[in-house]
C-alpha cells in the first residue's frame, strides 16, 4: 500500500497525481462473516488499486461498502460498471 502522498498514475483515469489506496474489499467489511468466508485475510488487506482522490471519492459515493466488496472486488469489475466507466471517461478529459 502506498503512502497517501505518493505521486503516480491513477489506475482508473490515468492522470498523474497524488494517489490513494482503494481497498477492493473495504476495511469496514473485514469482520463480516460473508467476507471472512469468501476472502482470505491477505486478500482483504492487500487487494487494492492506486487511484486519485476524485476517482476514490466517486466510487464510495456511488456504491455502499458492502456492494463494493461483493460486486466490485477487482479493478476489472469496477471498470466494467457503466456509472463508474462514464465518470472515468469524463475524468480523463478534465
Buried (B, 14 or more C-beta within 10 A) or exposed (E): EEEEEEEBBBBBBEBEBBBBBBBBBBEBBBEBEEBEEBBEEEEBBEBBBBBBEBBBEBBEEBBEBBEBBBEBBEBEEBBEBEEBEEBBEEBEEE
